[in-house]
Amino acid sequence: MDLAAIREDVAVIDILLRDIGHRPVDLTDPNWQAKLSAGLPPAEEAGVAAEAAAALTTLLDAYESGDEGVRDEVRQIFRAHRHFGWGVRLTGRWSSPAAELRRRLVHISARDQSEDPRDDLVGIWELCARARGRGVDVAPIIRAVADISGEVDHYGMGSTRLLILRGLEHR
């Protein structure tokens, strides 16, 4: 699969999200969290929500269906374009809680760790708890996504594969 065109789209979106991502937040303001939450999602604020959603869908579809070479290329795209990885999120309704869990874990896997993998780990635990609460047997989904995840420990907390497997810890 040739991801060159989507890489170009992601690069443009990444540039448009950069200023939003570097905008200072006044942590001395007691309402800073509420103000931040009340704002538009970054891709929407940048005016590229539709393009960003399409690019993300293409990347995740390629990641899920491709071979290890394609998955590595998708991981490289996310690593090279951190603002895209930060500012573009999955949205919309899902066909089932199991499908939602899988797609969101695939997204975490493709991003191959944020700059603070603790955020990824907490996100994995929250996703798994939510899915369990909706009656999903998370173990086979976690194992399937872990099997396509990266093995590199970027920040000393374990590889993305190991982080995803930690979703099995919480019941």
Helices and strands as residue ranges (DSSP letters): H 4-21, H 32-38, H 42-45, H 49-65, H 68-80, H 82-87, H 97-111, H 117-133, H 138-147, H 160-165, G 166-168
